[in-house]
Amino acid sequence: MSKLGSLVLALVLLVGLRNGLGQEQLKAPWRIHTLFSVECQDYFDWQTVGLIHSFKKARQPGPITRLLSCTDEERSTYKGMDLAPTMEVPSMSRHPKTGDWYPAINKPAGVVHWLTHSKEAENVDWVVILDADMIIRGPIIPWELGAEKGKPVAAYYGYLVGCDNILAHLHTKHPELCDKVGGLLAMHIDDLRALAPMWLSKTEEVREDRAHWGTNITGDIYGKGWISEMYGYSFGAAEVGLRHKINDDLMIYPGYTPRKGVEPILLHYGLPFSVGNWSFSKLEHHEDDIVYSCNRLFPAPPFPREVQMIETDQNKRRGLFLSIECISTLNEGLLIHHGSVGCAKPPWSKYLSFLKSKTFSELTRPKYLTHGEVESHKDETQQVVSIPKQATAARPKIHTLFSTECSTYFDWQTVGLMHSFHLSGQPGNITRLLSCTDDDLKGYKGHDLAPTHYVPSMSRHPLTGDWYPAINKPAAVLHWLNHVETDAEFIVILDADMILRGPITPWEFKAERGRPVSTPYDYLIGCDNELAKIHTRHPEACDKVGGVIIMHIDDLRKFALLWLHKTEEVRADKDHYATNFTGDVYGSGWISEMYGYSFGAAELNLRHIINSDVLIYPGYTPEPGVEPKVFHYGLEFKVGDWSFDKANWRNTDVVNTCWATFPDPPDPSLLTSTDKNILRRDRLSIECMRTLNEALRLHHKRRNCPDPSTKTNMSAKIKKEVPLPQKFEHTDSSLRKTRNLSMQDAESHSSFIDAADHVVGSLRVWIIGLWSFAVLGFLAAIWVVLSRHTGDGIKRKALRNKRKSSYSEFPDATP
């Protein structure tokens, strides 16, 4: 009976697994492989133990390979072959051609060797490359971090100033593509195959360029060319056209304070760090054979309760906890390793007890990357500090601003901009300037959508009564400058209806004090006619610019008040609203704020560096070879029969309606045009819309919206009657309403079919589950009955035998 039961149980489980699990669960995920490079030294062995232990603890998917570079002499005495899954690679510490001693070159050389000789490299989609002196805190999933083919994700290494000067011009044909990155690299295997040989070649090239080893050129504080390999990577990536998504939140150096709300997933202990009187520096353990000394650990750091007494600031305290976590994870790895090689059980101590405690287990459970959250509207001045100290001197601080109002129309734009801000790797912090009336604020729900500075609304002008919401932009910037202390050197000003594709930095676009950068707005013809002569003393200095602005803080402090005043001035000049004066097709003074900017800048003789490559409107064809940094979806754009116009969603609440998104654009794989320019134009439009929809999906997930797979969700695509832009309400209204209602019916029908399919699928799973439980319950019941029957028989027989041999005065109590 037990064999039959086991067989039935196996069949039940097999059927349940095949039918009860979703097909997606049966599919293998994209394959990830993690690499790190070391040499045959005790110094790298204890780092290897720590990294491998954290790799397992963090549940990093896929295999990991140690690229072990050893000379023949080192290999003959090396004891650590079993410390990690290992591929031995020829040592290039002593260059075979030049004789130069430079061990760091083993990293790109090892990657090239792995790609060429490892069978595992033939069966992988994504590669994560780390340094040995790292502790992994949580899974590093490239596609979840935003990595794409052609766009690796990396951590920021701001001290690589050679990307901005003659070094880049000497060593790459594309200095404008040079990204200051390193530490953590996550990229597609195809990109790595293209990059790796160039990484090695450029490392050799920079290493040989002794004439440019100086600190002022490389940023290397030792001036010895030690970071040539890092430049080899950046220059190699630029050479093959890779642009990185740079993320300041992924990695932190122990000893640094994390940004509020940020949970880094990688600790890089490359610099000394301390907690109170305790300190640790990896360089002090260069010759340390701690891996091979039974039960010897690094000096124990203070306990968490001691840290609570040392530091009262909650965020600084969190930084100290990261330092404790780093060294204690290292020690935990050593302890486990010592036990695995037969070391005797170590004597009890408070620290060993801590390593086995629930407190430490909770402190080191797998983490998942989070970006900074808004704790209060006063947090807009906080700065990213998780980069090496030497980077701060070379990197001017940046703060990004954008202006909105208290409406759901601006809220979904805010969600999109904030999502793209984090993906883009834009340095520094971002602040939303939120202009609201008191009545608006009472019912407003979007306070937590972005770091926010609240400003009084000037939509209705307090003196003239003029209704002109666009004036809130200069008014809000002025209010922020007057009420917030910032140490940012440059301010980047964006519009809410923008999607960032990459970082916008003053050093890339050559912004300086007195020379702001902006994008061309050629329709501002008022700069060329009497409008400029009326409203500025320097019409010759009037630049037709807008959209993206990069300006030095000193210039902005002088300029902001003029921007506001000139906006009021142009808005009041109704005699010159006409299209032939302003270029405004509506002739209603709607672009007065744009002229306020241009005329205000002209008053101060601020001449702009005008860069047409920064921004593109989806639907426009980009220039060949240009990768715009910003999508500005201010105009309607189309891909085939699909289209999107932000104005049609002015009164639709996609932020507070669970799982609401915009109609998805076509799949890029279905595009059929043979014209490369049209194909690229359409792909950019699709990218913009997909980024916006993904931002909304993640927003709904963070809001704990109910799982859409567990119940019918008819609001996944919003049923809506598309409102007409106010300026066109008088034309074709009945025709447009009919068309939009038809679209609504089609979307509703599609949603109903999807929901019905989901319900049928769910019922199938439940029926199979109930059937499985019924069979198992039946078998269990039979087993219990039979077991009880057999057991009762055995008990009665034993009882009778016992009574026969017992004293006769004990009566038989059986009935």
N, C-alpha and C positions, 0 to 999 in steps of 0.2 A: 504493500500500500504506500510506503514511504517513497519507493521509486516512482510509482505512478504519480504521486503528488508532486514530486520534484519535477517530473517531465511536464505535467500540466502547468505548474508554476512558471517554468522556463518559457513554455509556449505563450502563456498569458503576458509575461513581461516583454517577450519579443514582439508580439502583436501590438501591445501598448506603446512600445518604443517606436515602432514603425508608423503607427497611426496617430498616437496621441501627441507626439512631438511635432512641432511645426517644421516645415521643410527647411527653413532658414537655420534651425538648430542642427540639422544634419549636415549642412554644408560646412566645409572647413573654412576658417577665416583666412584673410590674407596672411601670408607667411612672413614672420619677422625673424631676423637673426641679429644678435647683439655681438659686437666685436670690441676688444680692447687690447692695447699693445703694451708689452712689458719686456724686460730683459732678465737674464739669469742672475739675479741678485736678491739677497735677503730683503733689501729695501722694497722691491716690488712684490716679494712673496707675501708679506703681511698685508700689503694693499690688496693683493689678489684674494686673500682669505676674506677680507672685509667686503669686497665688491661681490664675490660669488655668494657669500652669505646673504647680503642684502638683495641680490638678484632673486634668490629663492624666496626670501621673506616677503618681498614686494609683489611676488607672483607675476613677474615679467614674462609675457608669453614668448614662446619659441626658444630655440637653443642659444647658448652663448659660447663664444670661442675666444680663448686667449691666444694672441699672436705672440709667440715667444722667440725673441731674437737673442741668440747666443753665439759667441765665438766657440771654436773647437775646444779651446782651453777651458772656458767657462762651463761648457756642456759636460766635460769629463768629470767634474766634481759637483755638478748641480743635483740638489736633493728634492726639488719641488715639482717633479713632473706630474704628480697626482693631485695637485692643488686645484686644477680646473681642467675642463675640456680644452685641449691644447693643439695648436698647429705650430710646429717649429718652422721658423722662417730664417733664411740666411741673414746674419748680422751685417748691417751696414754702418755700425758705429764708427769704424774706421773706413772711410770711403775707398772703395777698391781702385779708383782711378786717381783721385787727388791726394789721398792719404789724410784728409781732414777728419779730425775726431769730433763727431757730432751725433750722439746717440739718438737725438730726437727724430732724425730722418728715418729711423726704423718704423715709425708709425705709418707714413704713406707707403714705404717699401713693403711693410707687412701686409697692408691692405691689397696692394697690387699682387703680391704672392698668393694671397688667399683667393682673390678673384680668378687667378690663372690656374691654380692647382687644386682647389678644394671642390669636391663634388657637391658639398652643401651649398656652395655659391650658385649652383645650377638650379636649385630648388628653393628660391627665396624671392619675395616680392619687395620687402622693405628691410633696410639695414639701419640699426642704431649703433653709432660709434661713440664710445665713452673713453674717459681716461681712467687709469687704475685707481687714482686717489679720489674715488667717488663712492658715495653710499646712495643706493637707489631707495626711494621712499614709497614708490608706487609705480604701477605699470606705465611704461612709456610706449604709447600706441601712436605711431606716426600720423595716421589719417585722422585720429581724434584730436591731435595737436594742430591740424590744418595742413600737414604736408601734402603736397601734390607732386605729380611727375613734373619735373622742371622747376619745382619750388620746394627745396628742402626746408626743414625747420632747424633752427640753431639758436644757441644762447648768444647773448651780446658780449663782445669783447671790445669795449670802447677804447682801450689804450692802443689799438692797432691804427695809429694815426697815419701810417704810411699809405693807407687807402685814400688819404686826402691830399697827398703831396707828390713830390717828384718820384718817390719810390714806385707808386702805382703806374705812373706814366712810363717809367723805364721797363717795367716787368709785365705789363699786360696791354694788349691793344684796346681793351675796354675798361679803362680806369673808372668810368662812371658806374660800372657794375660791381665794383669792389665792395664787399660787405665785411664789416668788422665783426666776425663771428668765430665761435669755437666752443670747446668744452663738450657740449652735447650736440650731436649731429644726427638727424633722422632724415633719410632720403630713400628714394626709389632705387632699386638695384641697377636699373638702366642708367640713371644719372651717375651712380657711383662708378660704373664701368667706363663712362665717358670721362669722369673727373680724375680717377685715381692715377693714371699715368701722368697727367698734367700736374697733379698735386706733387708727385715725386719730382718731376722735372723742374717745376717752379721753386721747390724747396732747395734743390741743388743750385739753381740760378741765383736766388736771393742769398744763400749762404756764401757764394763766391763773390758777391758784390760787397767787398769789405769797405769800399769807398763810401757806402751809404749805411754803415752800421750805427752811426751816431744816434744818440737818444733823441735829438731833435727831429730826426727823420723817421725812425722806427717806433719810438715810444718805449723801447727797451731800456729800463733804468740802468742796466749794466753796460750798454753799448757794445755788446760782444756778439751780436748776431744770434743770440740764443733762441729768439722767437722766429727764426727764419722759416721753420716748418709751419707756423701759423700763417705767415704771409704766403707761403707756398700754397696753402689751402685756399686762402681768399683770392689770390691771383689766378690760381688754377680754375676755381669756380667761375670767376669773371671771364676767363678765356673761353670756357665752353658755354657761357650764357646762362649759368644758374643764378637765379635771384632768390635769396633766402627770406623766409618768414621769420623775422627776428623776435624772440620772445624773452622779455626780462623776468618773467615770472617762473620759468621752468626750473631754474637752478639758483642756488644761493651759496655763498661762502659762509660756513659757520663763523660766528662772530659778528655777522652783519644782521641788521634788523629787517625782517621781512615787511613788505608793504601790508597795510591793514587789509585783512580779508584774503590775502594771498597764501596759498598752501603749496610751496615748491615741492617738486617730486624728485629733486636731485640735490645732494649735498656735496660740494666740491671743497675738500679740505686742503687746498693748495697753499693756503696762507695760515700763519699762526693765529690761534684764537684762544680766548680765555673766558672763564666764568669765575668771578671773584678773584681769589688768589691762585686758583688753579689755571694752568695753561697747557697748550699742546702745540707742537710744531713738528710736522713730518720730517723736516730736515735734521732734527735732533736724533732721529732713528734711522739714519742712512745706513749704518752698519749693523742694525739690530737683528739678531737671529731669533726674535721672539716667537716665530712660528715653530721653531724647533726646540724651544725651552719649555718643558712641560709646565702647564698651569701658570705661566707668567703672562700677565696682562699689562696694558698701559695703565698709568696711574689713574685711579678712579676719580671722576669729576664729582662735584657737589651733588647732593640728592635734590630732587625737585622741591622738597619742602624748604631746603636751605635757599634755593633760588628765589622762592617767594619772599624770603626775608631780605635777600640782596637787592631785588628790584621790585618797585611798586608799579611802574608803568607796565600796563598789560601787554603791549606789543613788544617792548624791549624784553620783557620776561619771556615771551614766546620765542624770541631770538636766542635767548640763553637755553631754553629747552631744546632747541635745535642742536646747539653745541653738545649738550648732554646726550642727545639721541645719537649724534654722529659717533662720538668716541665709545659710547656704550654698545652700539651695534657692532663696531669693530671688535670690542672685547668679547661680545657674545659669540661672534664668529670664531675668534681665537679659542674660546672655551670649548666650543663644539668640535673644532678641528683637533684640539689636544685630546679630547675624549675619543675621537675616531681613530687615532693612531696608537691607542693603548695607554695613554697617560693615566696615572692613578687619579681617583676622585679627589678634587681639591678640598682642603679644609674649609669649613663654613666661615663665612664673613658676611657682614651687613651688605656689602656691595654685591656679592654673589646672590644673596637673598633678593636684592633689588632686581638683578637681571632676570630672576625667575618669577618676579612678582606680577600681579595683575596690572599694577601701575605702569611698569615698563612695557608690558604687552600692549596696553592701550596706547602708550606713547609711540610705539613703533608699528602699529597696525598699518596695513597698506593705505597710502594716501592717494588722493586724486586731485590733479591740478585744479586750483580755483584762482580766478582773477580777483582783484580787489573789489570789495563790495562797499556800498555807501553806508557808513555808520551814522553820519550826520552831515548836514550841508556845510559844515565847517572844515571838512576834510580835503578841500580842493587843493591845498598847498602842500600836501605830503609828496615826497619825492621817492623815486626808486633808488635804493641804495645797495642792491644786491649785485654790485660789480666791483672789481678790484679798485683800490684807492687810486692807483696810478692812472686809472681811466678818467677820473673826474676832472683832472687838470686839462685834459685834451678835449673834453666833450662839453660844450655849452649846454646848460639845462634848457629844456623845452617844456612849455605848457600849452596844451591845445584847448581852445574855446569854441563853443558853438551856441547859438541863440535859439530858443524855442519859446512857445507859449503853453498855457495850461489847456491843452486839447488833445484828444486821442489822435488827431491828424499828425501832430508833432510827436506823439508818443511812439507810434510805430516807426517813424523815421529815427527817433532816438535809439530804439532797440537795434535797428539795422546799423547805425553808425557806431554804437558802442561795441557790438559784436565784431565789426570789421576793424575797429581800433585795436582790439586785443589780438586779432589774427595777423594784423599788418606788421606788428613789431614796432609801432610808433613809440619812440622814446618819451619818457616823462609821463605826466599825468594829464587827465582831461577833465574839464569842467563844463557842465551844461549851465548856461545862463537862462534861468527860467523866469519869464516876465508874466506875472499874473495879477489880476485884480484881487481884492479881498474876497469877493464873491466866488471867483474862479477857484481860489485855494480851498474854500470850504468843502467843495465836493470833488476835489482832484484826487485821483487814485495813483498817479504815477511817480510819487516821490522817490521811490527806490530804483528807478530805471537807470540813473547815472549819478555820479558825483555832481552835486547841484549847488549853485549860488543863486539865491532868490533875489529878484529885483522888482521894484514897482513897475507896473505896466504903464506904458505911454501910448498904448494903442489909441486911446482917446486923449488927445493932447490936452494937458491941464490948463493951458492958457487959451488956445484957439478953439478947442472942442473938435478939431479935425480928427477924423477916424483914419488912421494910417499905421497899421501894426508893424510895418517894416522898420519904423523908426526905433523899435525896441532893440534892434541889433546894436547900433552905436550907443544908445542909452545904457544898455546892459554892460557893454564893454567898459564904458566910463565908470559905471557903478562898481564893477568888479575891481577896477584899478584903485578906486578910492576907498574900498572897504576890505581888501585882501592884501596881506603881505606875501609876496612871492619872491623867491630867489631865482626864478627862471630868467635866463638871459634873452631868449627868443620866445615869441608867442606865435602860435599857428592858429589862424582863425578860419573855421570852416562853416558851411551851411549844414543844416540838419539833414537835408535830402542828398547826402553823399555817402558813398561806400569807399572805404580805404582799401587799396590793394597792396600798399607797401608804405614804408616810413617816409614822411615828409620832413626833411631835416635841413636846417640852414646851411650846413657844411656841404651837402650834396648840390644844393641849388645856388650856392655862393652868396647867400644873404649876409649883409653886414650892417653895422650901424650906419644909418643914412641911406641905405640901399635895400629896401624891402623887395621881396619877390612876390609876384602874383601872376595870374593867368589872364590871357587877353579876352576882353569883352568888346569886340570891335563895333558892336551896335551902339556904343555910347558916343554917337556922333556929336553930341553937345560939346565935347572937348575940342572940336574943330570949328565951331561957329560962335555966334555972339553969346550963346548961353555961358560959355566959359569966360568970355570977356566981362560979362555982367557979374559973375559970382566968384572970380578969383583975380588977384593982382598979377598972377603968373600963369596966364592961359597956356603959354608955351610949355609949362611943366605938367600939364594935365595929361595923365596916362589913362588909357581906356582899359581898365583892369577890374578884376573882381573874382569872386568864387573862392579861391584859395589864397590866403595872405600869410606870408612869413615876415614878421617885423621884429626888430630889436625892441626890447622893453622900454628903453629910453625914448625911442622914436614914438612908440605907442602912447607913452605918458604925455608927450607934447601934442600928439595928433588927435587923441580920442575926443577931446572937447570940440575941436574944430570939425571933426566928422559929424558930430551931433548938430552943431550950429548950422553947418552948411546944408545938412539934410533938411532942417527946419526952413532954411532960407529958400532952397529950391522948391520945396513943397509949397511954400507960400506964394511962389512966383507963378500963379495960374496963367498969366499972359503968355508964358513960354512952355506950356504943356504940349503944344502941338507936335505931331510926329516929325515934322520937318526940322524942329529944333532939337528934340530929345532922342529921336529914333524909337520911341515907345509907340508900338503899333496901335495902342489903345488911346493914346493922347490923354491919359488921365493922371499923369504925374506919379504913376506907380513905381517908377524906378528912381524916384528922387533920392532915396538912400544911397544908391549906387553913385549918383553924381555927387552926393554929399561926401562920399569917400574920396572920389577923384579930385574934387575941388579942394577939400581939406588938405589932402596930401600936397597938392600944388601950392597951396598957401605957404607950406613949410619947405617947398622945393625938394620934397622927397621924390626922387626919380626911381622908378621901379625897374628891376630886372624882370622882363616879361618872358615867361617860359610857357610855350604852348604844349609842352610834353607832359606837364603835371596832370592835367585834367582832360577828361573826355566825356561827352554826353553819350550815353548808350543810344545806339541807332546811327551814330556818326562813324565814318570809316577812319581808323587810326592811320597815322603816317607809317610807312614801312619801317620796321625795326624799332618803333617806339612802344614802350610799355608804360601806359599812363598809370599814375599812382592813385588817381581818384576817379570814381564814377560820380557824375552829377546828374541824377535822374530827374531833373527839373522839367524836362519836356517829354512828350509821348514818344515811345519807341516801339518798334514792331519786329517780329521774326515770323515771316510767313503770315498766317492768319491770326497769330497770337499778338496781342499788344498790351501795353501797360501805360497808363497815364495817372500820375499821382493825384491829380486834381479830382479824379473820379472816386477817390477814396477819402475825401475830406471829412465826411460825416460817418464813416464806418469804423466801429471799434474792434480792430483786430487784436488789440493788446489784452483786453480784458475778456475776450471770448475764447474759451479753451480750444486750443488746437486750430484756431483760425489762421489761415495763410492766404496769400494771393494766388490766383490761378497760376499753376506751374507753367514755365515756358517749355518749348519743345526740347526733346532730347538732342544734345549736340550730334550724336551719332546718326540722326535722321536728316541732318542738313545735306542738301544735294547740290548746292551751287558749285560750279567749277571755277568761279572767280575767287581767287585767294583773298582778295580784299573784302569782298562781301561775306565770305565764310568767316573771316576773322572778326568782322563787325558783328555778325550774328552771334558768334561765340562769346564775345565780350558782353553783349546784351543779356545772353543767357546766364553768364557768370554773375552779373549784377543782380538779376532777379533771384537766382538760386541762393546767393549770399543773404539777401533780404529774407527769403522764406526760411532759411536755416536759422537765422537769428530769431525769428518768431517761434520756431519749433523749440529751440533751446530755452527761450523765455518761458514758454508754457510749461516746459519740463521743470524749470526752476520754481515755477509757481505751484508745483505739485498738482497740476491738472490730472484728472483721473486717466488711467491708462486707456488710450483709445482702442486697444485691442481687446478690452474686456467688456465693452458695451458699445452699442451703436452710437456713433457720434455724428450727428447730422450737421454739425457746425464746422466740420473740418474745412469745407469750402463755404464761405459766407454767402447766405442768400441775401441778395441786396438789389435794390434798384439803384443803378449808378447815377449819382447826382451830377448834374451838369455844372461846369464852371460858371460862376456867376455872370461873367461877361457875355456868355452865349445863351443864356436861358431863354431868350426871346426867339431863337431860331431852331427849327426842326425838333421842337421838344416832344411832340407826339410820336414822331418817327423814332427818335432815340429811345424814348420810354418803351415803345413796343419791342424794339430790338433787344434792349437790356432785359426786359421781362422774359423774352424767349431764351436768352442766355441763362437767366436764373433758373428757368424750368429745366433746361438741359443739365445744368449743374446739379439741381436737386435730384433729377432722375438718376444721374450718374452716382450721386452719393447714396441714393436708395439701393441701387444695385450692389454697390460695394458693401453697404451695411448688411444687405440680405445674404451676400456671399459669406460675409464674416460670421453671421448668425448660424448659417448652415454648417460652416466649418466648426464653429464652437459646439453645436449640438452633436456633431459626429464625434468630437473628442470626448464630450461628456458621456455619450452612450457607450463608447468603448471603455471609458473609465468605470462606469457603473457595472458593465458586464464583467470586467476584470475583477472588481471588488466582489461581485456576487459569486463568481467561480471560486475565488480565494476563500470567501466566507464559508461556502459550502464544503470545500475541502478541509478547512480548519475545523468545522463542526464535526465532520466525519472522524477526523483524526482524534479530536477530543473525546468523542463517544467511545471509539475503539480503545483509546488509551485508558479511559476510565474503566471500561469493561475488563480489559486485561489486568489492570492494576487491582481491581476489586477481587478478581479470581485468585491472584497471587497472594493478596493479603489474607483472604479467608483460609487458603491452604496453610499458610504459615501460622495463622492463629490456631488452627486445629492441631497442628503438630506441637505447638508450644503448650497447649493445654494438656495434651496427652502426657507430657513429661513433667508437668507442674504438680503442685500439691493438690490432692483431691478435694480439700475444703474450699477451693475457689470454684464456685459454681459456674457453669457455662451460661454466659449472659446472652448468647445468641438466641433469637426468637425461634 
